[in-house]
C-alpha cells in the first residue's frame, strides 16, 4: 500500500509543463446562456482533450505506465512550438486489474490522466488545427499497454476575464433601457455579477462571453409612496 501511495504522489507531483502553457486559457462549452447580454468574438485556440489510460493489472505498473505515456505526449507536443499543453485531472485507482466485476456488470478501473492539446487558430480553420493535433497523437505510439483516447474538439479563449468591464457596462446599459421602457417605476435588482466570465462556442470560429447573472424586478417603493 505504501508503494501505491508513493507511485500516486510521484505521478501527481511530476506533472510536466510544456513551453507556452497558460493557466488562463478557457475552453468554451456548447450550452445556451440564460442571460440577454453576451459579447461575441472570434475564438483564439482549438482545444483537443486527450485521456491517457493503461491496461496493466498491477496498480503500481499502471501508474508508472500512465506517467510515461503522459510525459511522452507532452514531449512530443513540446517538439513543436505550435502546440500548447494544459494539464488536466489525474484519477488513480489502487484496485488490481484493468477492470472489475460487480454482480453481472463489469467496470473499467478509473486510472487515467487527462490533458488538453491546444493550437492557436491564427487565421487557420478549426479543421486544419484539429487535424494537426490529431495527427500528432496518432504518430505517437504509447508505451506498453497505455493508450491515448481523443475527445471532442472545442474552441478556447485566453483571459476572458479581461472582457468583464465591457460585460458589466453592457449589463448596466441593458438594465437602464429596461427601466426606461417601463417608465422608471420598476426597481431592478441584479445579482450574480461576481460570477466568472463564461465562454460558449457558437460556431466553428466564434464564441460568446457572458456572466451568469440574474435580474429581479419589483415596483419601485418610491412610486407606491407617491400614489398614497
N, C-alpha and C positions, 0 to 999 in steps of 0.2 A: 504493500500500500504506500509506503514511503517513497518507493521508486516511481510509482504512478504520480504521486503528488509533485515530485521533483520534475518529472517529464512535463507535467502540465504547466508548472511555473516557468520552465525553460521555454516552452512554446509561446506562452503569453508574453514573456519578457523579451523575447528575441524577435519581436515584430519588425521586419525590415522596412526601411524607408527608401522610396525611390526619389531620385532627383526631381524637383519640381512639384512634389506633393504639397497640396494645400488643404488645410482643415476647413477652409471657408467655401469649398465647393458644395453646392446643394443640388441634389438630384430631384428633378421635377416628378410629381406624381400625376396621375391621369384622372383624378376625380373631378367633381364640379364644385366650384366655390359657392358658398351660401351668402355671399355679400355682393353689393352692387358696384363697389368701387374696386377696380383692378387696373393694373398697368401692364400693357403688353409690349414685349420686346423680343428680339432675336435671342435664341439660346447661344451659349458660348462653347459648350462642350457636348460631346457624345459620351455616354457612360455605359459600359458593359459589365454587369456583375458576374463574377466567377466564383463558384463554390468548389472547394477542394476537399476531397474525402479519400479514405483508404479502406481497402477490404481486408487488411491484416486482422487476424483474430486476436493476437496479443495486444492489449491496450498500449503498452509502452512502445512497441514496434509501430503501432498505428499512429501514435502521436508523433513519433520521430519521422515517419514517412510523410505525414501531412506537412510537417515543418520543412522537410527537404523540398517537397513539391511546391510549397508556398514560396520558399526562397528562390527556387529555380524560375518560377514565373516572374517574380519581382526582378531578378537579374536579367531575364530576357526582355522585360519591358524597359529596364534601365539602359539596355543597349541602344535604344532609340530615344532621341530627345523629344519625340512627338507624343509619347505615351506617359501619362501620369498615373501613379498607383495610389489609391486610397484604401487603407486597411479597414476591414470590417470586423464583425464579431467572430470570436472563436468559441466553438462548443465542443467540449471534450467529455466523453463517457468512459468510465472505468470498467464498463461491462465487457466481459470477454466475448469475442465473436463479432463479426460484422453485422449480424442481425440476431434477434432473439424472438422466441415464441411465447405468446401468452394465450393459452387455450388453443383455438384453431387459427389464430391470427399471427402473422409474422411482422415484425417491425424492424426498420433499419436503426442501428445504433447512431445516435446523433453527433458523432465525432466529425467535425468539419471546420474548416476555416473559410472565411469569405473576404473578398476584396472587390474593388471596382477599378476597372481599367478605363481611363478617360483619354480622349483626344480632342484637341481644340478644333472647332469647325473651321474657322478662319477662311470662309468663302467656299469651303467644300460642302458636299451634301452629307446628310446623316448616313446615307447608304455607303458612301465611299469610306467614311471614318469607321463605321461599324465593320465593314468588310476587312479593313486592315487590322483591326483589333482581333477579329475572329481568326484571321489567318495567323496572327502572332501566336494565339493559343494553340491552334491546330498544328503549327510547326514544332511545338514543344512536346516532347514525349515525357510524361510524368514518371518519376522513379517507382520501381516495384509495382505494387498493386494500387497506387494512388490514381486518382482520376480528376480531371477538370470538367466541370459542368457549367456551361454558359447560360446566363439568364436573359431576361428581356432587355432589349436595347432601350435606353432612355436618354433624354436631354438633361443638361445640367447648366448651372449658372454660378459664377463666383460672386461672393459678397453681396447677396440680395439685401442685407440689412442697410446697405448704403442708399437704398431707394425708400427707406422708411419716411424721411421728411416729405418726399413727394406724395407718398400714400396718405400721410396724415393731412397734408394740405388738401388733397383731393377729397378725403372724407369730410373735412370741415366744410368745404365748399358744397358738398352734396347735402349735408345737414342744413346748411344755411338756405339752400334752394328749397328744401322741403318745408322749412318753417315759413319761408316767404310765400310759397304756393298755398299754404294753409292759413295765411293771414297773420302769422306770428302768434296765434292763440294756442299753439301747441308747444309743450315742453319736451324737448328731445334729449334723451339720456343715452349716451354712447358708452359701451363697456367693451373690454377685451382689447383695447388699443396697445396694451403691453405685450400682446401675443407676438411670437416671432413672425417675420415676413416669410410667407409660404410661396412655393413655386409650383405652378401647374403647367403641364405640357398641353398645348392646344393645336399644334400642327407638327409637321416634320422639321420645322425650323424655329417656331415661336413658342414662347412661354408667357404665362401671366403671373404677375406678382400681386399678392394681396395679404391683408391682415384679417384674421378671422374674428372680426368684431361683431357686435350685435347692437341693434338700435331699439329703444323702447320709447313710446310716445304717450304723453298724457296731457290733459288740458292744463294750461298754464294757470297756477293758483292766482296770479295777479288778475287774470281775466275774470275769474269767479268773483273776486272781491269787488271789481268794478260793477258787475251785474247786480250785486246786492245794494 
